[in-house]
Amino acid sequence: MRPLLAALLLAFALPAVAQIYKYTDANGNTVFTSQPPDGTPSEAVELPPTNAVQAQPPSTPVAEPQPAERQAPPYEVVELTGIPSDEALRANNGSFSVGVRLVPRLMPGHSLRLTLDGQPYGQPTNVPRLQLVNVERGQHSLAVDVLSGTKVVQSSAAVSFTLQRVNTSSPALRPPAPTPRPAN
């Protein structure tokens, strides 16, 4: 089967390399043909070489950059500080601040943003002391993300804490009612 296919391809290629002849017919028209005419003067046409494209050797694939998971993180330490671990955090108005410890220091182009209960909290900043305002009482988790633009470069471990807000209208905090005086 293959020799037959090769022979057919060669047969189709023969006209491409055949000689071309040029002559003028009885009406004065220029005619080009692959066969020299009988009894009519003709001349062989010299054609310029055909265009040829050299096969390109296969190129080696370009190594893809490694995903961020395989690259070393830019910071050795990213952690929150100033959150009590054994006792409740007391903030009656729900406002408090936390520190961020980074080793090495915050790199140019990076910023910090808190994540409260899995949701971004506040605006990104380059200050390592972050303020939380009017947080509801109860159990929460808090982490800090290092951002490059809007992309998270690295995150701290989440820290769980309990926020205690004392309700000032609690009966336990009201002054005792005056004892009635006996009537005389």
C-alpha positions in Angstrom: 0.0 0.0 0.0 2.8 2.4 0.9 4.7 2.0 -2.4 1.5 2.6 -4.4 0.9 5.8 -2.4 4.5 7.0 -3.0 4.2 6.3 -6.7 1.0 8.3 -6.9 2.5 11.3 -5.1 5.5 11.2 -7.5 3.2 11.1 -10.5 1.4 14.2 -9.3 4.7 16.0 -8.7 6.1 15.3 -12.2 4.0 18.1 -13.9 5.4 20.6 -11.3 9.0 19.9 -12.6 8.1 19.5 -16.3 9.5 22.0 -18.9 7.2 24.8 -20.0 7.1 26.0 -23.6 6.0 29.3 -25.0 4.8 30.0 -28.6 2.5 32.4 -30.5 -0.6 30.8 -32.2 -2.2 31.7 -35.6 -4.3 34.4 -34.0 -1.3 36.1 -32.3 -2.1 34.9 -28.8 0.8 33.8 -26.5 0.3 30.2 -25.5 2.1 28.3 -22.7 2.2 24.5 -22.7 4.0 21.5 -21.3 4.4 19.9 -24.8 6.4 21.6 -27.6 4.0 22.2 -30.6 4.7 20.4 -33.9 5.7 22.6 -36.7 5.5 25.9 -34.7 8.6 27.6 -33.4 8.6 27.7 -29.5 11.0 28.5 -26.8 11.6 27.0 -23.4 10.6 29.2 -20.5 13.1 29.4 -17.7 11.2 29.7 -14.4 12.7 31.0 -11.2 13.1 28.4 -8.5 10.0 27.5 -6.5 9.7 28.6 -2.9 10.7 26.0 -0.4 10.2 25.9 3.3 12.7 24.0 5.4 11.2 21.9 8.1 11.8 23.4 11.5 13.3 21.2 14.2 10.9 20.7 17.1 11.5 23.2 19.8 11.8 22.2 23.5 8.8 23.2 25.5 9.2 26.2 27.7 9.1 25.3 31.3 6.0 26.7 32.9 6.5 28.8 36.0 5.9 26.8 39.2 2.5 27.4 40.9 2.6 29.5 44.1 2.0 26.4 46.2 5.4 25.0 45.2 7.4 28.2 45.6 8.7 29.2 49.0 6.5 31.7 50.8 7.9 35.2 50.9 7.5 35.4 54.7 9.0 33.0 57.3 6.5 34.2 59.9 3.0 35.7 59.5 1.0 35.7 62.7 -1.4 37.7 64.8 -0.4 39.0 68.2 -2.4 40.6 71.1 -5.3 38.1 71.1 -5.8 36.3 74.4 -5.8 32.5 73.9 -6.9 31.2 77.3 -9.5 33.8 78.3 -12.2 35.9 76.7 -11.2 39.2 75.1 -13.1 42.0 76.9 -14.2 44.9 74.7 -17.5 46.4 75.8 -18.0 48.4 72.6 -16.7 45.6 70.4 -13.6 47.6 69.3 -10.0 46.3 69.8 -6.8 46.1 67.9 -4.4 43.3 67.0 -0.8 43.2 66.0 0.8 41.4 63.0 4.2 39.9 63.3 6.1 39.5 60.0 9.5 38.1 59.3 11.0 39.6 57.2 9.3 43.0 57.3 6.4 43.8 54.9 7.8 44.0 51.4 7.1 46.9 49.0 3.9 46.4 47.1 2.4 44.2 49.8 -0.4 45.1 52.2 -2.2 43.5 55.1 -5.9 42.7 55.5 -7.8 40.9 58.2 -10.1 38.0 57.7 -12.9 37.8 60.4 -14.9 34.5 60.4 -13.6 33.7 56.9 -14.6 37.0 55.3 -12.3 39.9 54.4 -12.5 42.7 57.0 -11.5 46.3 56.5 -9.3 47.9 53.9 -5.8 46.7 53.1 -3.0 48.6 54.9 0.7 48.5 55.3 0.5 49.2 59.1 1.2 46.1 61.3 -1.4 47.2 63.9 -5.0 46.6 62.7 -8.2 47.9 64.3 -11.6 46.0 64.5 -14.7 48.0 65.3 -18.1 47.0 66.7 -17.5 43.2 66.5 -20.4 41.2 67.9 -19.9 39.2 71.1 -19.2 35.5 70.9 -16.8 33.1 69.3 -14.8 34.3 66.3 -11.9 33.3 64.1 -9.3 35.9 62.9 -6.5 35.7 60.4 -4.4 38.1 58.4 -3.7 38.0 54.7 -0.6 39.4 52.9 -1.8 40.9 49.6 -0.1 41.9 46.4 -2.7 44.1 44.8 -5.8 42.0 45.3 -4.1 38.6 45.2 -3.4 36.8 48.5 0.3 36.0 48.7 0.3 34.4 52.1 -2.1 34.0 55.1 -1.6 33.4 58.8 -3.1 30.6 60.7 -6.6 31.4 62.0 -6.9 32.2 65.7 -10.1 31.5 67.6 -11.2 33.8 70.4 -14.2 34.8 72.3 -15.3 38.4 72.5 -17.0 39.4 75.7 -19.2 42.5 75.7 -20.8 43.4 79.0 -24.4 44.5 78.6 -24.7 47.6 80.8 -28.4 47.2 81.0 -28.0 43.9 82.7 -29.9 43.7 86.1 -26.7 42.4 87.6 -24.9 45.7 86.9 -27.8 48.0 88.2 -27.2 49.5 91.5 -29.3 47.9 94.2 -32.7 49.5 94.8 -32.8 51.5 98.0 -34.3 49.6 100.9 -37.6 51.0 101.9 -37.6 52.9 105.2 -40.0 51.7 107.8 -42.8 54.1 108.4 -42.9 55.7 111.8 
